[in-house]
């Protein structure tokens, strides 16, 4: 009976949190329960996330370089004529409840790459995003501090950054990440080896960055500032996220595009949900 009350409280808190901007400390009550696993995994059964439309077979291809080394490939965009782009959001410092409301109300597919140092003060916030349809993927424990560059860390340190973060995400969200995003997009073969050893199936970076909360501009990694079909867009959890996100959605629509679920354009062999 206690566990049923806990689940009901979590569901109610998630719903009320979006509307009121208040996020009660559900985590503390959940951790005091004898059955710790009845937290987020049980919520997942009660609040199933939406299912996003899948692309037609043969209309897309993952863009990555085949290296033949057995390590997770690095993906920076999807090759497709579908009028779609993919929104990804990194770190987790800003817990803007209005943003959750926008994602849920407008039914926008996003993918979240969490840094545990940023997320640990608001795991409940990311439960709500997960149940709005956002898969939680790996972005290290602390953004590879102090260097912000995986390549400057030892092999053991890179393993800790990726594996420990994935372990925490598995406990918190009931699913272990299979996709890794390196801080700053910096990686080397040691990074890819550590990612493989930690259960990652691909390393996903980006083709466009939206400097939300900073300059407010779009920048392509290959030059320019336009949006093209198949772009993977990078944002961050920064102040003003909800308003910047709505601005990005306007730009996407003006380009004749719409957001799609990246996991539906990645095969299962790369950590997504598409066949292959």
Buried (B, 14 or more C-beta within 10 A) or exposed (E): EEBEEBBEBBBEBBBEBBEEEEBBEBBEBBEEEEEEEBBBBBBBEEBEBEEBEBBEEEEBEBBBEEEEEEBBBBBBBBEBEBEBBBBBBBBBBBBBBBBBBBBBEEEBBBBBBBBBBBBBEBBBBBBBBBBBBBBBBBBBBBBBEEBBBBBEBEEEBBBBBBBBBBBBBBBBBBBBBBBBBBBBBBBBEBBBBBBBBBBBBBBBBBBBBBBBBEEEEBBBBEEEEEBBBBBBBBBBBBEBBBBBBBBBBEBBEEBEBBBBBBBBBBBEBBBBBBEE
